[in-house]
Amino acid sequence: MSSLDLLKDNEKKVFYHYLIPSICSTLVNSIYILVDTLIIGQGVGAEGISALNIFLPFYSLYMGIGLMFGIGAGILISTEDGMGNTEKSKKYFITSILCVSLVAIILTLVSSFNLRKISYILGANESSIDLVMEYGRYIVYSTPIFICTNFLGPIVRNRKEPNLCMVAVLLGAGLNIVLDYIFVFPMQMGMKGAAMATVIGSITTSLVLLTHFIKKKNRIKICINGISFDMVKKIISCGSSSFLMEVASGFVIFIFNIQILKYIGDNGIVVYGIISNCIIVGTSLFNGIAQATQPVIATNHGADEVNRVKTVLKYAMYTTIAIGIILFAIIFVFTKKVILVFVKADESIINMGIPSIRMYLSAFCIMNINILMCNYFQSIGKEKISVSISIIRGFLLNIILVLIMPLVLGGNGLWLVVPLTEVITFLGIYIYLTKRQGYLALR
């Protein structure tokens, strides 16, 4: 894979060469959360899923921080490589390492000393706080590991070794699955066991990714000479859209938990826990497709190869649309089976869950396109556009609709918030592109 020339080889070959490793890399967190949910649902019960769902915003924050510095630096590394500035690309990498390490340490200290208070803010109550704390304390102590995993994936992929990302994720996820089962069932460790399995799996993934830097040609000497605050700002600017998208997903979970408890009740939280896991897996796939384009688009954009950029975007668009439709079709046909896989559900949860899950996850057919276009603007240096999309899509529309829809349609209106958000965002992007045809790369 490292022998591919991103500026000369066939665009289709290069994109699909990066696709599977990229998807595997972005799936890392979703696999851990999904396995935890499945095991907890069967081993602890619906109360465990509710507790886990309250803690999911932490994962979104970890992923957001890791991707902000990883993708931000990765785009700049690829762009500078495309222009032939290899020394500057190395400085961006070193700057990103120093920044992400500092942020990880600060976040670990803050969350460790305030975990109970934060848990209550996120929606925990007296019936769930013990399970939330049992799971959460192991996760927050390992904050640097989760951030490191999400940081290293984009960096290693942009340094032309996406296969290593795939191997790292498969090994970490495989170990997580095995340990999850052992800790929760034979050893009866409950939420604590699920958390420990997740931590060990993430450590494994990070260690495998770090082997990239063992090779002599990939070794980079940490030196602060030439590093500037302007580099830090540029990395954050390039990666801020990814941060906002991930944090927004955690924010959506937070406000939905509050509104669902208010308008629907505890069964609604269980159903939303299932939906959240499906969304996490879906968005990971869509992010994987989008991020597969980043090294290619950023490198060719840096080399001013406009036609190659357009061609890669076209292949990514076809792929993400196909996967979005397939995912929704599977969910629609096998909704009841999906519910039963996650939790030992009674009839009340099943009756509520089937229409709710179908309504909410219809968003798969639109959000894939929005994620790809947001990522595309990042890769060509249009950070402000990308950030604007992330803020409008992830925060503004969700806040407005999650408050309005229950008043108009009752509690069931909450399940339509995200699909409606994605449709409005898509229309906004389409209008923007048609007015500025220079960005429209699908004609």
C-alpha positions as CSV (number, residue, x, y, z in Angstrom):
1,M,0.0,0.0,0.0
2,S,2.9,2.4,0.8
3,S,4.1,2.0,-2.8
4,L,1.0,3.7,-4.2
5,D,1.5,7.1,-5.7
6,L,-1.4,9.3,-4.6
7,L,-0.6,11.8,-7.4
8,K,-0.3,9.4,-10.3
9,D,-2.0,6.1,-9.7
10,N,-5.6,5.4,-10.8
11,E,-8.0,7.4,-8.6
12,K,-10.4,4.5,-8.2
13,K,-7.6,2.1,-7.2
14,V,-6.2,4.5,-4.7
15,F,-9.6,5.3,-3.1
16,Y,-10.6,1.7,-2.7
17,H,-7.1,0.8,-1.5
18,Y,-7.7,3.1,1.4
19,L,-11.4,2.3,2.0
20,I,-11.4,-0.9,4.1
21,P,-8.5,0.0,6.3
22,S,-10.0,3.5,6.9
23,I,-13.4,2.0,7.8
24,C,-11.8,-0.4,10.2
25,S,-9.9,2.4,11.8
26,T,-13.0,4.6,12.4
27,L,-14.9,1.6,13.7
28,V,-12.6,1.2,16.7
29,N,-14.7,3.1,19.3
30,S,-18.0,2.0,17.9
31,I,-17.0,-1.7,18.1
32,Y,-16.0,-1.2,21.7
33,I,-19.2,0.5,22.6
34,L,-21.3,-1.9,20.6
35,V,-19.7,-5.0,22.2
36,D,-20.1,-3.4,25.7
37,T,-23.8,-2.8,25.0
38,L,-24.5,-6.3,23.7
39,I,-22.7,-8.0,26.6
40,I,-24.2,-5.6,29.2
41,G,-27.7,-5.9,27.7
42,Q,-27.6,-9.7,28.1
43,G,-25.4,-9.9,31.2
44,V,-26.6,-7.0,33.3
45,G,-30.0,-6.1,31.7
46,A,-31.8,-3.0,30.5
47,E,-30.6,-1.0,33.5
48,G,-27.0,-1.6,32.4
49,I,-27.8,-0.3,28.9
50,S,-29.4,2.8,30.4
51,A,-26.3,3.5,32.5
52,L,-24.0,2.9,29.5
53,N,-26.0,5.3,27.3
54,I,-25.6,8.0,29.9
55,F,-21.9,7.6,29.7
56,L,-21.7,7.6,25.9
57,P,-21.0,11.4,25.6
58,F,-17.6,10.7,27.2
59,Y,-16.7,8.5,24.2
60,S,-17.8,11.2,21.8
61,L,-15.5,13.7,23.6
62,Y,-12.5,11.3,23.4
63,M,-13.1,10.6,19.8
64,G,-13.6,14.3,19.0
65,I,-10.4,15.4,20.6
66,G,-8.4,12.5,19.1
67,L,-9.8,13.1,15.6
68,M,-9.4,16.9,15.9
69,F,-5.6,16.6,16.3
70,G,-5.3,13.4,14.2
71,I,-7.3,14.5,11.2
72,G,-6.2,18.1,11.5
73,A,-2.5,17.2,11.5
74,G,-3.1,14.4,8.9
75,I,-4.7,16.8,6.4
76,L,-1.8,19.2,6.8
77,I,0.8,16.4,6.6
78,S,-0.7,15.2,3.3
79,T,-1.1,18.7,1.9
80,E,2.5,19.6,2.7
81,D,3.7,16.3,1.3
82,G,1.8,17.0,-1.9
83,M,3.7,20.3,-2.2
84,G,7.0,18.6,-1.4
85,N,7.4,20.2,2.0
86,T,8.4,17.0,4.0
87,E,10.1,18.9,6.8
88,K,7.1,21.0,7.5
89,S,4.8,18.0,7.5
90,K,7.0,16.4,10.2
91,K,6.7,19.6,12.3
92,Y,2.9,19.4,12.1
93,F,3.1,15.9,13.4
94,I,5.3,16.7,16.3
95,T,3.1,19.7,17.2
96,S,0.0,17.5,17.2
97,I,1.6,15.0,19.5
98,L,2.5,17.6,22.1
99,C,-1.0,19.3,21.9
100,V,-3.0,16.1,22.2
101,S,-0.9,14.8,25.1
102,L,-1.5,18.0,27.1
103,V,-5.2,18.0,26.5
104,A,-5.5,14.3,27.4
105,I,-3.8,14.8,30.7
106,I,-5.9,17.8,31.6
107,L,-9.2,16.0,30.7
108,T,-8.2,13.0,32.7
109,L,-7.6,15.0,35.9
110,V,-10.8,17.0,35.5
111,S,-13.1,14.0,34.7
112,S,-11.6,11.8,37.4
113,F,-12.2,14.3,40.2
114,N,-15.7,15.2,39.1
115,L,-17.1,12.0,37.7
116,R,-20.1,11.7,39.9
117,K,-21.1,15.3,39.4
118,I,-20.7,15.0,35.6
119,S,-22.7,11.8,35.6
120,Y,-25.7,13.5,37.2
121,I,-25.4,16.4,34.7
122,L,-25.5,13.8,31.9
123,G,-28.8,12.3,33.1
124,A,-27.9,9.8,35.8
125,N,-30.3,9.4,38.7
126,E,-30.3,7.6,42.0
127,S,-31.3,4.3,40.3
128,S,-28.6,4.4,37.7
129,I,-25.7,6.3,39.3
130,D,-24.0,3.2,40.9
131,L,-23.9,1.4,37.5
132,V,-22.7,4.5,35.8
133,M,-19.9,5.0,38.3
134,E,-18.9,1.3,38.2
135,Y,-18.4,1.5,34.5
136,G,-17.2,5.1,34.2
137,R,-14.3,5.3,36.7
138,Y,-12.3,2.7,34.6
139,I,-13.0,4.6,31.4
140,V,-12.1,8.1,32.7
141,Y,-8.8,6.8,34.2
142,S,-7.9,5.6,30.7
143,T,-8.8,8.8,28.9
144,P,-5.3,9.2,27.3
145,I,-5.6,5.7,25.9
146,F,-8.9,6.4,24.1
147,I,-7.7,9.8,22.8
148,C,-4.5,8.2,21.6
149,T,-6.3,5.5,19.7
150,N,-8.4,8.0,17.8
151,F,-5.4,10.3,17.3
152,L,-3.0,7.7,15.9
153,G,-5.4,6.2,13.4
154,P,-5.7,9.2,11.0
155,I,-2.0,10.0,11.5
156,V,-0.8,6.5,10.5
157,R,-3.3,6.4,7.6
158,N,-2.1,9.7,6.3
159,R,1.4,8.5,6.5
160,K,0.4,5.9,4.0
161,E,0.0,2.8,6.2
162,P,-3.7,2.3,6.4
163,N,-3.4,-1.5,6.6
164,L,-1.7,-1.1,10.0
165,C,-4.8,0.8,11.2
166,M,-6.9,-2.1,10.1
167,V,-4.8,-4.7,11.9
168,A,-4.7,-2.6,15.1
169,V,-8.5,-2.3,15.2
170,L,-9.1,-5.9,14.5
171,L,-6.7,-7.1,17.2
172,G,-8.0,-4.6,19.8
173,A,-11.7,-5.3,19.0
174,G,-11.1,-9.1,18.9
175,L,-9.5,-9.0,22.4
176,N,-12.2,-6.7,23.7
177,I,-14.9,-9.2,22.6
178,V,-13.2,-12.1,24.2
179,L,-12.5,-10.3,27.4
180,D,-16.0,-8.8,27.6
181,Y,-17.6,-12.2,27.5
182,I,-15.1,-13.6,30.1
183,F,-15.3,-10.7,32.5
184,V,-19.1,-10.3,32.4
185,F,-20.3,-13.9,32.2
186,P,-17.9,-16.5,33.7
187,M,-16.3,-14.0,36.1
188,Q,-19.5,-12.1,36.9
189,M,-17.7,-8.7,37.0
190,G,-20.7,-6.8,35.5
191,M,-20.2,-3.2,34.3
192,K,-16.7,-3.1,35.8
193,G,-15.7,-6.1,33.6
194,A,-17.1,-4.6,30.5
195,A,-15.1,-1.4,31.1
196,M,-11.9,-3.2,31.8
197,A,-12.3,-5.2,28.6
198,T,-12.8,-2.0,26.6
199,V,-9.7,-0.4,28.2
200,I,-7.5,-3.4,27.4
201,G,-8.7,-3.6,23.8
202,S,-8.0,0.1,23.3
203,I,-4.5,-0.2,24.8
204,T,-3.8,-3.1,22.3
205,T,-5.0,-1.0,19.4
206,S,-2.8,1.9,20.4
207,L,0.3,-0.3,20.9
208,V,-0.1,-1.8,17.4
209,L,-0.5,1.7,15.9
210,L,2.7,2.8,17.6
211,T,4.7,0.1,15.8
212,H,4.5,2.3,12.8
213,F,7.1,4.5,14.3
214,I,9.5,1.6,15.1
215,K,10.5,1.3,11.5
216,K,13.6,3.3,10.7
217,K,12.1,5.3,7.8
218,N,9.1,6.4,10.0
219,R,11.1,7.5,13.1
220,I,10.6,11.1,14.0
221,K,12.7,12.9,16.5
222,I,10.7,15.0,18.9
223,C,12.1,18.5,18.6
224,I,10.3,21.7,19.4
225,N,12.5,23.8,17.1
226,G,10.4,25.4,14.4
227,I,7.1,24.7,16.1
228,S,4.8,27.7,16.5
229,F,1.5,28.7,17.9
230,D,0.3,29.3,14.3
231,M,0.8,25.6,13.6
232,V,-1.3,24.7,16.6
233,K,-4.1,27.0,15.4
234,K,-3.9,25.6,11.9
235,I,-4.2,22.0,13.2
236,I,-7.1,22.9,15.3
237,S,-8.7,24.8,12.5
238,C,-8.4,21.9,10.1
239,G,-9.6,19.3,12.6
240,S,-12.3,21.3,14.4
241,S,-15.0,20.1,12.1
242,S,-14.3,16.5,13.1
243,F,-14.3,17.5,16.8
244,L,-17.6,19.3,16.4
245,M,-19.2,16.3,14.6
246,E,-18.2,13.9,17.3
247,V,-19.0,16.2,20.3
248,A,-22.3,17.0,18.6
249,S,-23.2,13.3,18.7
250,G,-22.5,13.2,22.4
251,F,-24.5,16.4,22.8
252,V,-27.4,14.8,21.0
253,I,-27.4,11.8,23.2
254,F,-27.3,14.1,26.3
255,I,-30.3,16.2,25.3
256,F,-32.2,13.2,24.0
257,N,-31.8,11.4,27.3
258,I,-33.3,14.4,29.1
259,Q,-36.2,14.8,26.7
260,I,-36.9,11.1,26.4
261,L,-37.1,10.8,30.2
262,K,-39.4,13.7,30.3
263,Y,-41.8,12.7,27.5
264,I,-41.5,8.9,27.2
265,G,-39.9,7.4,30.3
266,D,-37.4,4.7,31.1
267,N,-38.3,2.3,28.3
268,G,-37.6,5.2,25.9
269,I,-34.0,5.4,27.3
270,V,-33.6,1.7,26.6
271,V,-34.8,2.1,23.0
272,Y,-32.6,5.1,22.6
273,G,-29.6,3.1,23.9
274,I,-30.1,0.7,21.1
275,I,-30.5,3.5,18.6
276,S,-27.4,5.3,19.8
277,N,-25.3,2.2,19.2
278,C,-26.7,1.8,15.7
279,I,-26.0,5.4,15.0
280,I,-22.4,5.1,16.3
281,V,-21.8,2.2,14.0
282,G,-23.4,3.9,11.0
283,T,-21.5,7.2,11.5
284,S,-18.3,5.3,11.9
285,L,-18.8,3.6,8.5
286,F,-19.6,7.0,6.9
287,N,-16.7,8.6,8.6
288,G,-14.5,5.8,7.4
289,I,-15.6,6.4,3.8
290,A,-15.0,10.1,4.1
291,Q,-11.6,9.7,5.8
292,A,-10.5,7.3,3.1
293,T,-10.6,10.2,0.7
294,Q,-8.6,12.6,3.0
295,P,-5.0,11.6,2.2
296,V,-5.8,11.4,-1.5
297,I,-7.9,14.6,-1.7
298,A,-5.5,16.6,0.5
299,T,-2.4,15.5,-1.3
300,N,-3.9,16.2,-4.8
301,H,-5.4,19.5,-3.6
302,G,-1.9,20.5,-2.4
303,A,-0.5,19.5,-5.9
304,D,-3.4,21.4,-7.6
305,E,-4.7,18.2,-9.3
306,V,-8.4,19.4,-9.4
307,N,-9.7,16.6,-11.7
308,R,-8.3,13.9,-9.5
309,V,-9.9,15.4,-6.4
310,K,-13.3,15.5,-8.2
311,T,-12.9,11.8,-9.3
312,V,-12.1,10.6,-5.8
313,L,-15.1,12.5,-4.4
314,K,-17.3,10.9,-6.9
315,Y,-16.3,7.3,-6.0
316,A,-16.7,8.2,-2.3
317,M,-20.2,9.6,-2.9
318,Y,-21.4,6.4,-4.7
319,T,-20.0,4.2,-2.0
320,T,-21.5,6.1,1.0
321,I,-24.9,6.3,-0.6
322,A,-24.9,2.6,-1.3
323,I,-23.9,1.7,2.3
324,G,-26.4,4.1,3.8
325,I,-29.3,2.5,1.9
326,I,-28.1,-1.0,2.7
327,L,-27.8,-0.2,6.5
328,F,-31.3,1.3,6.7
329,A,-32.8,-1.7,4.7
330,I,-31.2,-4.1,7.1
331,I,-32.5,-2.2,10.1
332,F,-36.0,-1.8,8.6
333,V,-36.4,-5.5,7.8
334,F,-34.8,-6.9,11.0
335,T,-35.9,-4.3,13.6
336,K,-37.2,-6.7,16.2
337,K,-34.2,-9.0,15.9
338,V,-31.9,-6.0,16.4
339,I,-33.7,-5.1,19.6
340,L,-33.5,-8.6,20.9
341,V,-29.8,-8.8,20.1
342,F,-29.2,-5.8,22.4
343,V,-31.5,-6.6,25.3
344,K,-33.9,-9.1,26.8
345,A,-36.8,-6.9,25.9
346,D,-40.4,-7.3,27.0
347,E,-43.4,-6.5,24.7
348,S,-43.6,-2.9,25.8
349,I,-40.0,-2.2,24.7
350,I,-40.5,-4.1,21.4
351,N,-43.7,-2.3,20.6
352,M,-42.2,1.1,21.3
353,G,-38.8,0.2,19.7
354,I,-39.9,-1.0,16.2
355,P,-41.4,2.2,14.9
356,S,-39.1,4.4,16.8
357,I,-35.9,2.8,15.5
358,R,-37.2,2.8,11.9
359,M,-38.1,6.5,12.1
360,Y,-34.8,7.6,13.7
361,L,-32.5,5.5,11.5
362,S,-34.0,6.6,8.2
363,A,-31.4,9.3,8.7
364,F,-28.8,6.8,7.5
365,C,-29.9,7.7,3.9
366,I,-29.0,11.4,4.2
367,M,-26.4,11.8,7.0
368,N,-23.8,9.8,5.0
369,I,-23.8,12.5,2.3
370,N,-23.6,15.3,4.8
371,I,-20.6,13.7,6.6
372,L,-18.8,13.1,3.3
373,M,-19.3,16.7,2.2
374,C,-18.2,18.1,5.5
375,N,-15.1,16.0,5.3
376,Y,-14.5,17.1,1.8
377,F,-14.5,20.8,2.7
378,Q,-12.0,20.0,5.5
379,S,-9.6,18.3,3.0
380,I,-9.5,21.1,0.5
381,G,-8.8,23.7,3.2
382,K,-12.3,25.2,3.5
383,E,-12.4,24.8,7.2
384,K,-14.9,27.6,7.9
385,I,-17.5,25.9,5.7
386,S,-17.0,22.6,7.3
387,V,-17.2,24.0,10.8
388,S,-20.4,25.9,9.9
389,I,-22.0,22.7,8.7
390,S,-21.0,20.9,11.9
391,I,-22.4,23.6,14.1
392,I,-25.7,24.0,12.3
393,R,-26.2,20.2,11.9
394,G,-24.8,19.1,15.2
395,F,-26.0,21.8,17.6
396,L,-28.4,24.4,16.3
397,L,-30.9,22.3,14.4
398,N,-30.9,19.5,17.1
399,I,-31.5,22.0,19.9
400,I,-34.4,23.7,18.1
401,L,-36.0,20.5,16.9
402,V,-35.6,18.5,20.1
403,L,-37.5,21.2,21.9
404,I,-40.2,21.8,19.3
405,M,-41.0,18.3,18.0
406,P,-42.4,16.9,21.3
407,L,-44.7,19.9,21.6
408,V,-46.0,19.4,18.1
409,L,-46.1,15.6,17.8
410,G,-45.7,14.4,21.4
411,G,-42.9,12.1,22.6
412,N,-42.8,10.2,19.3
413,G,-41.7,13.4,17.6
414,L,-38.3,13.0,19.2
415,W,-37.6,10.0,16.9
416,L,-37.9,12.3,13.9
417,V,-35.5,15.0,15.1
418,V,-32.3,13.6,13.5
419,P,-33.8,12.6,10.2
420,L,-35.3,16.1,9.8
421,T,-32.0,17.7,10.9
422,E,-30.1,15.7,8.2
423,V,-32.6,16.6,5.5
424,I,-32.4,20.3,6.3
425,T,-28.6,20.1,6.3
426,F,-28.5,18.3,3.0
427,L,-30.7,21.0,1.4
428,G,-28.5,23.7,2.8
429,I,-25.3,22.1,1.3
430,Y,-27.0,21.5,-2.0
431,I,-28.1,25.2,-2.2
432,Y,-24.6,26.3,-1.3
433,L,-22.9,24.1,-3.9
434,T,-25.3,25.0,-6.8
435,K,-24.5,28.7,-6.1
436,R,-20.7,28.0,-6.2
437,Q,-20.1,25.4,-8.9
438,G,-16.4,25.5,-8.4
439,Y,-16.9,23.3,-5.3
440,L,-19.4,21.0,-6.9
441,A,-17.2,18.0,-7.9
442,L,-19.9,15.7,-9.1
443,R,-20.7,17.2,-12.5
